Structure formats: structure tokens, C-alpha cells
Amino acid sequence: MAKYTTRVELRDAGPADYEKLNAAMLEAGFTTSLRSEDGSVFILPAGEFNKDIKAGIKEVYQLAEKAANSTGKKNWILTTEAINRMWKLQEVLD
């Protein structure tokens, strides 16, 4: 299964637009967190999304593009396949 990170930035957008984006991305199967090998969960920065899927990068990009376009805002999208990852993120504590 491939792991992808997608960054979406909405142009001329406010908080409500980003709420729409987050909802659309979650509906498309993206997450706003990463899980480490020990099971710890870490929150991604705003506008960044994760997706683990048996699909190619084009399909992942197109899912993100559809979600971003659903906000009605112009947008920038960058999707990358993650071979290895290192991070310093906020851990989600129970």
C-alpha cells in the first residue's frame, strides 16, 4: 500500500472554507494525522492530508482536486508519495 501526503491551499479563503475542505478531504478518505510504528498518532499541519491506498499518485491527486474544488475556491495542490517519513508533529494524547 502506498502512502501519500497532499498539501492543499485555498486562495482567498477563510476558516469556513477550510472547514469545508477538511470535511471533503475526510469524506474522500484522507486523514489529518499520521500513525507511527508504535501506534502513536500525530496531527498534521493545517492543509496537509495523508492517504494510504493501493492506487497511483494521479488517483490520489484527483481525489484531492475534487475535494478542493468542492469549496468553490481556487486552490493549489501538491501530492507526493512518501517512501520514508520523519516528522516533528504534535502527538494526540488520550
N, CA, C and O atoms as a GROMACS GRO file, in nm:
protein
  376
    1MET      N    1   0.085  -0.117   0.000
    1MET     CA    2   0.000   0.000   0.000
    1MET      C    3   0.089   0.124   0.000
    1MET      O    4   0.182   0.134   0.080
    2ALA      N    5   0.060   0.215  -0.090
    2ALA     CA    6   0.138   0.339  -0.099
    2ALA      C    7   0.085   0.442   0.001
    2ALA      O    8  -0.032   0.443   0.036
    3LYS      N    9   0.177   0.528   0.045
    3LYS     CA   10   0.143   0.636   0.138
    3LYS      C   11   0.165   0.768   0.067
    3LYS      O   12   0.270   0.791   0.006
    4TYR      N   13   0.065   0.856   0.076
    4TYR     CA   14   0.073   0.984   0.008
    4TYR      C   15   0.048   1.098   0.107
    4TYR      O   16  -0.031   1.084   0.201
    5THR      N   17   0.116   1.208   0.084
    5THR     CA   18   0.091   1.332   0.157
    5THR      C   19   0.044   1.434   0.054
    5THR      O   20   0.106   1.452  -0.051
    6THR      N   21  -0.065   1.502   0.086
    6THR     CA   22  -0.119   1.603  -0.004
    6THR      C   23  -0.135   1.734   0.072
    6THR      O   24  -0.190   1.737   0.182
    7ARG      N   25  -0.085   1.840   0.013
    7ARG     CA   26  -0.097   1.975   0.068
    7ARG      C   27  -0.197   2.050  -0.018
    7ARG      O   28  -0.186   2.052  -0.140
    8VAL      N   29  -0.295   2.112   0.047
    8VAL     CA   30  -0.395   2.191  -0.025
    8VAL      C   31  -0.398   2.330   0.036
    8VAL      O   32  -0.411   2.345   0.158
    9GLU      N   33  -0.388   2.430  -0.048
    9GLU     CA   34  -0.403   2.568  -0.004
    9GLU      C   35  -0.514   2.631  -0.086
    9GLU      O   36  -0.512   2.627  -0.209
   10LEU      N   37  -0.611   2.689  -0.017
   10LEU     CA   38  -0.720   2.758  -0.083
   10LEU      C   39  -0.685   2.905  -0.096
   10LEU      O   40  -0.633   2.965  -0.002
   11ARG      N   41  -0.714   2.962  -0.210
   11ARG     CA   42  -0.686   3.103  -0.235
   11ARG      C   43  -0.803   3.188  -0.186
   11ARG      O   44  -0.919   3.151  -0.206
   12ASP      N   45  -0.773   3.300  -0.123
   12ASP     CA   46  -0.875   3.394  -0.075
   12ASP      C   47  -0.983   3.323   0.006
   12ASP      O   48  -1.103   3.342  -0.017
   13ALA      N   49  -0.940   3.242   0.100
   13ALA     CA   50  -1.032   3.160   0.178
   13ALA      C   51  -1.028   3.196   0.326
   13ALA      O   52  -0.928   3.247   0.377
   14GLY      N   53  -1.138   3.170   0.392
   14GLY     CA   54  -1.148   3.192   0.536
   14GLY      C   55  -1.165   3.059   0.609
   14GLY      O   56  -1.164   2.953   0.546
   15PRO      N   57  -1.181   3.066   0.740
   15PRO     CA   58  -1.195   2.944   0.820
   15PRO      C   59  -1.309   2.852   0.774
   15PRO      O   60  -1.293   2.730   0.775
   16ALA      N   61  -1.422   2.908   0.735
   16ALA     CA   62  -1.535   2.825   0.691
   16ALA      C   63  -1.501   2.747   0.565
   16ALA      O   64  -1.546   2.634   0.547
   17ASP      N   65  -1.421   2.808   0.477
   17ASP     CA   66  -1.379   2.739   0.354
   17ASP      C   67  -1.289   2.621   0.388
   17ASP      O   68  -1.299   2.514   0.327
   18TYR      N   69  -1.201   2.639   0.487
   18TYR     CA   70  -1.113   2.529   0.527
   18TYR      C   71  -1.189   2.420   0.601
   18TYR      O   72  -1.150   2.303   0.595
   19GLU      N   73  -1.297   2.456   0.669
   19GLU     CA   74  -1.382   2.354   0.731
   19GLU      C   75  -1.446   2.268   0.622
   19GLU      O   76  -1.454   2.146   0.636
   20LYS      N   77  -1.492   2.332   0.514
   20LYS     CA   78  -1.548   2.259   0.400
   20LYS      C   79  -1.443   2.168   0.339
   20LYS      O   80  -1.470   2.052   0.308
   21LEU      N   81  -1.322   2.221   0.322
   21LEU     CA   82  -1.213   2.141   0.265
   21LEU      C   83  -1.185   2.019   0.352
   21LEU      O   84  -1.177   1.907   0.302
   22ASN      N   85  -1.169   2.041   0.482
   22ASN     CA   86  -1.139   1.928   0.571
   22ASN      C   87  -1.247   1.822   0.563
   22ASN      O   88  -1.216   1.702   0.557
   23ALA      N   89  -1.373   1.863   0.563
   23ALA     CA   90  -1.484   1.767   0.555
   23ALA      C   91  -1.479   1.690   0.424
   23ALA      O   92  -1.499   1.568   0.422
   24ALA      N   93  -1.453   1.760   0.313
   24ALA     CA   94  -1.447   1.695   0.182
   24ALA      C   95  -1.329   1.599   0.173
   24ALA      O   96  -1.341   1.491   0.116
   25MET      N   97  -1.214   1.639   0.227
   25MET     CA   98  -1.096   1.552   0.224
   25MET      C   99  -1.119   1.427   0.310
   25MET      O  100  -1.083   1.316   0.270
   26LEU      N  101  -1.179   1.444   0.427
   26LEU     CA  102  -1.209   1.328   0.512
   26LEU      C  103  -1.308   1.235   0.443
   26LEU      O  104  -1.293   1.113   0.449
   27GLU      N  105  -1.408   1.292   0.377
   27GLU     CA  106  -1.505   1.211   0.303
   27GLU      C  107  -1.438   1.133   0.190
   27GLU      O  108  -1.482   1.024   0.155
   28ALA      N  109  -1.332   1.189   0.133
   28ALA     CA  110  -1.257   1.123   0.025
   28ALA      C  111  -1.156   1.022   0.079
   28ALA      O  112  -1.083   0.960   0.001
   29GLY      N  113  -1.151   1.005   0.211
   29GLY     CA  114  -1.065   0.903   0.269
   29GLY      C  115  -0.928   0.950   0.314
   29GLY      O  116  -0.844   0.868   0.351
   30PHE      N  117  -0.905   1.080   0.312
   30PHE     CA  118  -0.779   1.136   0.363
   30PHE      C  119  -0.789   1.147   0.514
   30PHE      O  120  -0.898   1.149   0.570
   31THR      N  121  -0.674   1.154   0.581
   31THR     CA  122  -0.671   1.178   0.724
   31THR      C  123  -0.590   1.305   0.750
   31THR      O  124  -0.515   1.352   0.664
   32THR      N  125  -0.606   1.358   0.870
   32THR     CA  126  -0.531   1.477   0.910
   32THR      C  127  -0.425   1.439   1.014
   32THR      O  128  -0.380   1.523   1.092
   33SER      N  129  -0.386   1.313   1.012
   33SER     CA  130  -0.288   1.265   1.109
   33SER      C  131  -0.203   1.154   1.048
   33SER      O  132  -0.236   1.098   0.944
   34LEU      N  133  -0.092   1.123   1.117
   34LEU     CA  134  -0.005   1.012   1.083
   34LEU      C  135   0.005   0.921   1.204
   34LEU      O  136  -0.002   0.967   1.318
   35ARG      N  137   0.021   0.792   1.180
   35ARG     CA  138   0.039   0.695   1.288
   35ARG      C  139   0.180   0.639   1.278
   35ARG      O  140   0.223   0.593   1.173
   36SER      N  141   0.252   0.644   1.390
   36SER     CA  142   0.389   0.592   1.393
   36SER      C  143   0.388   0.440   1.409
   36SER      O  144   0.283   0.380   1.435
   37GLU      N  145   0.504   0.380   1.394
   37GLU     CA  146   0.514   0.234   1.405
   37GLU      C  147   0.470   0.183   1.541
   37GLU      O  148   0.424   0.070   1.553
   38ASP      N  149   0.485   0.266   1.646
   38ASP     CA  150   0.443   0.222   1.779
   38ASP      C  151   0.296   0.251   1.806
   38ASP      O  152   0.248   0.227   1.917
   39GLY      N  153   0.223   0.302   1.706
   39GLY     CA  154   0.080   0.327   1.720
   39GLY      C  155   0.043   0.466   1.764
   39GLY      O  156  -0.075   0.499   1.770
   40SER      N  157   0.141   0.550   1.796
   40SER     CA  158   0.113   0.688   1.836
   40SER      C  159   0.057   0.764   1.716
   40SER      O  160   0.096   0.740   1.602
   41VAL      N  161  -0.035   0.857   1.743
   41VAL     CA  162  -0.098   0.936   1.638
   41VAL      C  163  -0.052   1.080   1.649
   41VAL      O  164  -0.048   1.138   1.758
   42PHE      N  165  -0.016   1.139   1.535
   42PHE     CA  166   0.036   1.274   1.529
   42PHE      C  167  -0.046   1.358   1.432
   42PHE      O  168  -0.080   1.312   1.322
   43ILE      N  169  -0.078   1.480   1.472
   43ILE     CA  170  -0.159   1.571   1.391
   43ILE      C  171  -0.072   1.638   1.284
   43ILE      O  172   0.036   1.688   1.315
   44LEU      N  173  -0.121   1.640   1.160
   44LEU     CA  174  -0.053   1.709   1.052
   44LEU      C  175  -0.081   1.860   1.059
   44LEU      O  176  -0.184   1.900   1.115
   45PRO      N  177   0.007   1.942   1.003
   45PRO     CA  178  -0.020   2.086   0.996
   45PRO      C  179  -0.147   2.113   0.914
   45PRO      O  180  -0.186   2.032   0.830
   46ALA      N  181  -0.210   2.225   0.939
   46ALA     CA  182  -0.331   2.262   0.864
   46ALA      C  183  -0.304   2.260   0.715
   46ALA      O  184  -0.200   2.308   0.669
   47GLY      N  185  -0.397   2.206   0.640
   47GLY     CA  186  -0.384   2.200   0.494
   47GLY      C  187  -0.307   2.079   0.443
   47GLY      O  188  -0.289   2.065   0.322
   48GLU      N  189  -0.260   1.992   0.533
   48GLU     CA  190  -0.187   1.871   0.492
   48GLU      C  191  -0.272   1.750   0.526
   48GLU      O  192  -0.337   1.744   0.630
   49PHE      N  193  -0.268   1.654   0.436
   49PHE     CA  194  -0.352   1.535   0.449
   49PHE      C  195  -0.272   1.411   0.412
   49PHE      O  196  -0.178   1.417   0.332
   50ASN      N  197  -0.310   1.300   0.472
   50ASN     CA  198  -0.245   1.172   0.448
   50ASN      C  199  -0.346   1.077   0.385
   50ASN      O  200  -0.466   1.083   0.414
   51LYS      N  201  -0.297   0.988   0.298
   51LYS     CA  202  -0.382   0.883   0.242
   51LYS      C  203  -0.297   0.762   0.213
   51LYS      O  204  -0.197   0.770   0.142
   52ASP      N  205  -0.336   0.649   0.270
   52ASP     CA  206  -0.273   0.520   0.242
   52ASP      C  207  -0.370   0.443   0.154
   52ASP      O  208  -0.485   0.419   0.192
   53ILE      N  209  -0.323   0.404   0.034
   53ILE     CA  210  -0.416   0.346  -0.064
   53ILE      C  211  -0.338   0.262  -0.165
   53ILE      O  212  -0.221   0.288  -0.192
   54LYS      N  213  -0.404   0.163  -0.220
   54LYS     CA  214  -0.348   0.085  -0.330
   54LYS      C  215  -0.390   0.152  -0.460
   54LYS      O  216  -0.477   0.103  -0.532
   55ALA      N  217  -0.328   0.263  -0.488
   55ALA     CA  218  -0.360   0.342  -0.608
   55ALA      C  219  -0.238   0.426  -0.644
   55ALA      O  220  -0.145   0.440  -0.565
   56GLY      N  221  -0.242   0.481  -0.762
   56GLY     CA  222  -0.134   0.566  -0.806
   56GLY      C  223  -0.153   0.710  -0.764
   56GLY      O  224  -0.259   0.750  -0.716
   57ILE      N  225  -0.047   0.787  -0.782
   57ILE     CA  226  -0.046   0.927  -0.739
   57ILE      C  227  -0.152   1.008  -0.813
   57ILE      O  228  -0.211   1.100  -0.755
   58LYS      N  229  -0.177   0.977  -0.939
   58LYS     CA  230  -0.276   1.053  -1.016
   58LYS      C  231  -0.415   1.039  -0.953
   58LYS      O  232  -0.488   1.138  -0.943
   59GLU      N  233  -0.452   0.920  -0.912
   59GLU     CA  234  -0.583   0.899  -0.849
   59GLU      C  235  -0.594   0.977  -0.718
   59GLU      O  236  -0.698   1.038  -0.690
   60VAL      N  237  -0.488   0.975  -0.639
   60VAL     CA  238  -0.488   1.049  -0.512
   60VAL      C  239  -0.500   1.198  -0.538
   60VAL      O  240  -0.578   1.267  -0.472
   61TYR      N  241  -0.423   1.248  -0.633
   61TYR     CA  242  -0.430   1.390  -0.670
   61TYR      C  243  -0.572   1.427  -0.713
   61TYR      O  244  -0.626   1.529  -0.671
   62GLN      N  245  -0.633   1.344  -0.797
   62GLN     CA  246  -0.767   1.373  -0.847
   62GLN      C  247  -0.871   1.374  -0.735
   62GLN      O  248  -0.964   1.454  -0.738
   63LEU      N  249  -0.856   1.286  -0.636
   63LEU     CA  250  -0.946   1.288  -0.520
   63LEU      C  251  -0.932   1.419  -0.443
   63LEU      O  252  -1.031   1.479  -0.401
   64ALA      N  253  -0.808   1.463  -0.425
   64ALA     CA  254  -0.783   1.589  -0.355
   64ALA      C  255  -0.836   1.707  -0.436
   64ALA      O  256  -0.894   1.800  -0.381
   65GLU      N  257  -0.815   1.703  -0.566
   65GLU     CA  258  -0.862   1.812  -0.652
   65GLU      C  259  -1.014   1.824  -0.646
   65GLU      O  260  -1.067   1.935  -0.639
   66LYS      N  261  -1.084   1.712  -0.649
   66LYS     CA  262  -1.230   1.714  -0.640
   66LYS      C  263  -1.274   1.774  -0.507
   66LYS      O  264  -1.366   1.856  -0.503
   67ALA      N  265  -1.209   1.734  -0.399
   67ALA     CA  266  -1.243   1.787  -0.266
   67ALA      C  267  -1.215   1.936  -0.259
   67ALA      O  268  -1.298   2.013  -0.210
   68ALA      N  269  -1.100   1.979  -0.308
   68ALA     CA  270  -1.064   2.121  -0.305
   68ALA      C  271  -1.159   2.203  -0.391
   68ALA      O  272  -1.201   2.312  -0.350
   69ASN      N  273  -1.192   2.154  -0.508
   69ASN     CA  274  -1.283   2.226  -0.597
   69ASN      C  275  -1.423   2.239  -0.539
   69ASN      O  276  -1.496   2.333  -0.571
   70SER      N  277  -1.462   2.143  -0.451
   70SER     CA  278  -1.595   2.147  -0.392
   70SER      C  279  -1.613   2.267  -0.299
   70SER      O  280  -1.726   2.302  -0.264
   71THR      N  281  -1.504   2.331  -0.260
   71THR     CA  282  -1.513   2.450  -0.175
   71THR      C  283  -1.551   2.574  -0.256
   71THR      O  284  -1.593   2.675  -0.199
   72GLY      N  285  -1.538   2.567  -0.388
   72GLY     CA  286  -1.565   2.682  -0.473
   72GLY      C  287  -1.451   2.783  -0.477
   72GLY      O  288  -1.465   2.891  -0.536
   73LYS      N  289  -1.338   2.750  -0.415
   73LYS     CA  290  -1.222   2.839  -0.411
   73LYS      C  291  -1.114   2.789  -0.507
   73LYS      O  292  -1.098   2.669  -0.528
   74LYS      N  293  -1.040   2.884  -0.564
   74LYS     CA  294  -0.921   2.844  -0.639
   74LYS      C  295  -0.825   2.780  -0.541
   74LYS      O  296  -0.824   2.814  -0.422
   75ASN      N  297  -0.743   2.688  -0.590
   75ASN     CA  298  -0.659   2.614  -0.496
   75ASN      C  299  -0.527   2.571  -0.558
   75ASN      O  300  -0.510   2.566  -0.680
   76TRP      N  301  -0.435   2.542  -0.468
   76TRP     CA  302  -0.306   2.484  -0.504
   76TRP      C  303  -0.301   2.348  -0.438
   76TRP      O  304  -0.341   2.333  -0.322
   77ILE      N  305  -0.253   2.249  -0.512
   77ILE     CA  306  -0.247   2.112  -0.459
   77ILE      C  307  -0.110   2.053  -0.492
   77ILE      O  308  -0.061   2.065  -0.604
   78LEU      N  309  -0.050   1.989  -0.394
   78LEU     CA  310   0.075   1.917  -0.414
   78LEU      C  311   0.059   1.780  -0.350
   78LEU      O  312   0.037   1.770  -0.229
   79THR      N  313   0.071   1.674  -0.429
   79THR     CA  314   0.064   1.538  -0.379
   79THR      C  315   0.198   1.470  -0.402
   79THR      O  316   0.254   1.475  -0.511
   80THR      N  317   0.249   1.407  -0.296
   80THR     CA  318   0.375   1.334  -0.307
   80THR      C  319   0.358   1.195  -0.248
   80THR      O  320   0.283   1.175  -0.152
   81GLU      N  321   0.429   1.099  -0.306
   81GLU     CA  322   0.432   0.965  -0.249
   81GLU      C  323   0.542   0.960  -0.145
   81GLU      O  324   0.655   1.001  -0.171
   82ALA      N  325   0.510   0.910  -0.029
   82ALA     CA  326   0.606   0.904   0.081
   82ALA      C  327   0.671   0.767   0.085
   82ALA      O  328   0.606   0.666   0.114
   83ILE      N  329   0.801   0.764   0.056
   83ILE     CA  330   0.877   0.640   0.067
   83ILE      C  331   0.924   0.623   0.212
   83ILE      O  332   0.909   0.516   0.271
   84ASN      N  333   0.978   0.728   0.267
   84ASN     CA  334   1.018   0.735   0.408
   84ASN      C  335   0.967   0.868   0.463
   84ASN      O  336   0.954   0.967   0.391
   85ARG      N  337   0.938   0.867   0.594
   85ARG     CA  338   0.892   0.990   0.657
   85ARG      C  339   0.963   1.011   0.790
   85ARG      O  340   0.991   0.916   0.863
   86MET      N  341   0.990   1.135   0.819
   86MET     CA  342   1.036   1.177   0.952
   86MET      C  343   0.953   1.298   0.985
   86MET      O  344   0.919   1.377   0.897
   87TRP      N  345   0.919   1.314   1.113
   87TRP     CA  346   0.839   1.429   1.147
   87TRP      C  347   0.857   1.473   1.291
   87TRP      O  348   0.900   1.398   1.379
   88LYS      N  349   0.822   1.597   1.309
   88LYS     CA  350   0.809   1.656   1.441
   88LYS      C  351   0.670   1.719   1.440
   88LYS      O  352   0.650   1.829   1.389
   89LEU      N  353   0.577   1.648   1.497
   89LEU     CA  354   0.438   1.689   1.498
   89LEU      C  355   0.382   1.677   1.638
   89LEU      O  356   0.443   1.614   1.724
   90GLN      N  357   0.268   1.737   1.660
   90GLN     CA  358   0.201   1.726   1.789
   90GLN      C  359   0.136   1.589   1.801
   90GLN      O  360   0.059   1.548   1.714
   91GLU      N  361   0.168   1.518   1.910
   91GLU     CA  362   0.109   1.387   1.933
   91GLU      C  363  -0.030   1.405   1.992
   91GLU      O  364  -0.053   1.493   2.076
   92VAL      N  365  -0.124   1.321   1.948
   92VAL     CA  366  -0.258   1.320   2.002
   92VAL      C  367  -0.257   1.233   2.128
   92VAL      O  368  -0.226   1.114   2.122
   93LEU      N  369  -0.290   1.292   2.240
   93LEU     CA  370  -0.292   1.218   2.366
   93LEU      C  371  -0.436   1.190   2.406
   93LEU      O  372  -0.524   1.274   2.390
   94ASP      N  373  -0.459   1.072   2.458
   94ASP     CA  374  -0.595   1.036   2.503
   94ASP      C  375  -0.636   1.109   2.628
   94ASP      O  376  -0.747   1.089   2.677
   0.00000   0.00000   0.00000
